[in-house]
Amino acid sequence: INEKSKINPDSIYGISKYIGEMFIKQILYKSKTKTSIFRVFNSYGPGEDLNYLKKGMVSIYCSYVWKNKPILVKGSLERFRNYQYIDDVVNILVKSIFNKRLKKNEIINLTTGKTTKVKELIKLILKTNNKQNYKVIERKKGTQGDSFGFDASNRYLKTKFPDYKFISIQSGIKKYFKWINKIPIKKDLKNYHPFRKR
């Protein structure tokens, strides 16, 4: 998927994202306001609510390991995504403020451009935690509205941020678990957000 690919959302979530873009185009494109729209693909990292199992494949599967429960996979292990560590997303958004390569009204995929299948992601999560023979329960029926796979190009992003190096999924998962492993298993995690002072 590149920035010029046909837009055809296959989920309510995708539709909501595209509606946001259309609002910006309708209201701001004809004004003097300079806009930059970043299409952020699957991000993960410290600060996510590990008790919320309805958003974010990485945090969902990591949550099962955090609670020492079998990993429940809804849908095919062959599904695939591009995963971005949260630091990379934030860094690029911050750098975009003063980036003179960005023209007026840009649309850019914010992605590593690297594809990871669900089975590869789970294997990596278990390897990071030295969990062998860990129970994984696969349900053929997936979550309604869940996309099978997305693989986005970051070629255009690289022309705007040519020197930027993304954190690998291997390093990102390790960094994520450094935070996860400090958190006690409890329902309310607001006091454990990485930016919250205790």
Salt bridges, closest charged atoms under 4 A:
GLU21 OE2 - ARG39 NE 2.72
GLU78 OE1 - LYS117 NZ 2.89
GLU78 OE2 - LYS119 NZ 2.72
GLU106 OE2 - LYS160 NZ 2.84
GLU138 OE2 - LYS140 NZ 3.74
ASP146 OD2 - ARG79 NH1 2.67
ASP146 OD1 - ARG81 NH2 2.90
